Amino acid sequence: MSNDPITAVLGHRPGKVIAVHLSYASRAAQRGRTPAHPSYFLKTTSSLTGSGQVIRPAGTELLGFEGEIALVIGADARDVPPERAWGHVGWVTAANDLGLHDLRYADKGSNVRSKGGDGYTPIGPRLLDATGLDPARLAIRTWLDDELVQDDSTAGLLFPFALMIADLSRVMTLHRGDVILTGTPAGASVAGPGQHIAVEVSCPDDPDLSTGRLHTEVIEGPALPDWGHPPKVDDAQRADAWGREATPGEPPFVLTEDLRARLGAVAVATLSVQMRRRGYDTVSIDGVRPLVPGRGLVGRARTLRFVPYRKDLFADHGGGYNAQKQAIDTIGPGEVLVMEARADPSAGTLGDILALRAQVRGAAGIITDGAVRDAAPVADLDLPVYSSGAHPAVLGRRHVPWETGATISCGGATVQVGDVVVADDDGALVIPPHLVAEVLRDAEDQEAEETFIAEMVAAGESVHGLYPMNEKWRQAFDAWRSTRG
């Protein structure tokens, strides 16, 4: 008998375990794509377990873990609308969506073997009564060997829980006890034998309201038998398992508060020099200027693409909860929405209401190579906005909101989801995450040199031999810098 708490309550195993693919903005940024709708796969009910051990078979390499919020259906649901869907949730708990990436190639997208193994869905330890919970105010945290590696909340969801339940109930009956694993935020990675994973779901409004920590210890077990597909991984699979921007054994790139502050303290012009030295000559977003001079921004890119206006396409894609509104409504704290509008400033691509929504969600800013309408109210917001100008017309005059999460071209620069974007009064620059550390380090060194040179010039020194520095001035600079720590 399974030792999971749901089976204990029901007296039998649940009938279904349904898992959501991409559902958090932070994870979508890692993956480089943002879906317009949720998608799902099934896990076996025999994968359910509680805290304990999980086996990684000998000869395999990539046991992935994903901390998730699990919903447990309390009352059967069929064809329920989103506004009534939460009433069918009985409990909320923590889950660890484990998967053996070595077998993903064999499953061809089904995840039957890679995610269906016995013990590959630990849940618990405590079931929280959903009646008193606000689904928009739940937090999820995951630790690997006591290091916090996932820390997010349902504020970062691309799709509300109620939408997932309603969507699924359109085609199937969700029975009491069925489990929905609602997706994982950024930070999911790989664990090996001897490592320990813990997952907790809690309510920020009530620190005592928590599932407690769900503990999973990874142990090595016997190798898989020789029949069937053998375990197999390649570099692409490794990168996916460890995190899109990570290398094996290293965590994914995180734009920490320290990095944000340091990037914001360096001139974009200096960063541009360092990018050019590395052969990146087309990473400036040309033609955009801040609505309010002096407002810089630093953040990770989310993307939105407009295509040229066409009557039939706008009829299908321009109204309702279109790609523009979806992008604004799902932007996460510290992210920058970058819009591709083909450098066409003859129609607005952002107005005051959507800009306000982005501000409320904690966005770091918005950049569009199109125009902004309601320019004065947008400028009054506490939100850095860069554009190619202002225009009174709505976007339907020139643009169709087409897709989010794609690789785009903005102001002549290619922008991918998760790229680091830095902007000041000189303009905006795109830095691939893997270059941030070295570019920033060298930019700080360059600015230190230029500060020294400026001081020397102000004191009356000639630029000859000083700019650039010869050996004599280099020694003087080293001595000057040593006094500044």
Number of C-alpha atoms within 10 A of each C-alpha: 10 17 16 20 20 26 16 12 11 11 10 12 19 20 13 17 22 20 20 17 17 24 25 24 28 27 25 22 24 22 18 19 20 28 17 15 12 19 14 17 15 17 26 21 22 17 18 28 26 23 22 14 17 22 18 22 17 13 14 19 19 23 25 22 27 23 34 29 29 25 28 27 24 20 15 15 23 19 16 21 16 17 10 13 20 25 16 23 25 18 20 27 29 31 37 33 28 25 25 24 25 24 21 20 16 18 13 9 10 16 21 18 18 23 26 22 21 17 26 29 28 28 34 28 24 21 21 21 14 20 14 7 16 12 18 14 13 19 21 21 23 30 20 20 14 11 11 14 18 21 15 18 21 21 20 21 24 25 21 18 21 19 19 21 26 21 20 20 20 14 10 11 14 26 19 19 25 22 28 28 27 29 22 30 28 23 26 26 28 24 23 17 17 10 14 19 24 24 29 27 28 24 19 13 12 8 8 10 13 21 20 18 22 24 22 23 19 18 17 16 13 10 12 15 8 8 6 8 13 13 21 16 16 9 10 9 17 20 16 19 24 24 23 22 18 19 16 16 10 11 17 22 18 13 16 9 10 9 15 16 11 14 26 17 11 17 19 24 18 17 25 22 17 19 23 12 11 11 9 14 12 16 21 25 25 19 18 25 22 24 22 17 14 11 16 24 26 25 24 30 29 34 32 29 25 22 16 18 16 13 12 9 15 19 11 12 16 20 14 10 11 17 22 25 15 18 28 23 17 21 27 26 20 19 28 30 26 28 30 26 29 19 20 19 20 20 22 27 30 26 19 18 12 17 25 18 16 25 20 14 19 16 25 25 28 26 30 31 27 31 28 32 20 17 19 14 13 22 18 12 14 14 23 27 29 31 25 23 22 20 18 14 17 17 25 19 15 21 25 27 27 18 21 26 24 17 17 23 21 27 27 17 18 16 27 23 28 30 24 25 30 25 29 22 18 16 19 27 23 26 22 16 18 14 12 19 13 11 21 19 14 15 23 19 13 17 15 15 20 14 13 19 21 16 12 16 14 10 9 9 13 12 13 9 13 19 14 13 16 12 11 10 17 15 12 13 19 12 11 14 13 8 7 6 5
